[in-house]
């Protein structure tokens, strides 16, 4: 079995919809994803402002979700999620900023 982590950086469409964004993420999106084969765990984080003047490489995507994967192939859980989305079973909230889209990356142990 392959193990890995899938990182997703995202943000709400506006600060006044942050509660709605977090409620959708925690109560709808995460529980649904955790029922997809290969998705074994998750942790969510909020970015801490360090007060620097460096450019923001994440484009304001201040929330990070880390999903744990374990499957025969690390792409299997993502492909299963894409299939669920194509069937209309994974629905994105309109409180989730989609322009720019969430940034995601998949890692395997080194």
HELIX and SHEET records of a PDB file:
HELIX    1   1 UNK A   15  UNK A   17  5                                   3    
HELIX    2   2 UNK A   18  UNK A   24  1                                   7    
HELIX    3   3 UNK A   25  UNK A   29  3                                   5    
HELIX    4   4 UNK A   30  UNK A   33  1                                   4    
HELIX    5   5 UNK A   74  UNK A   86  1                                  13    
SHEET    1   A 4 UNK A  39  UNK A  46  0                                        
SHEET    2   A 4 UNK A  63  UNK A  71 -1                                        
SHEET    3   A 4 UNK A   2  UNK A  10 -1                                        
SHEET    4   A 4 UNK A 103  UNK A 108 -1                                        
END                                                                             
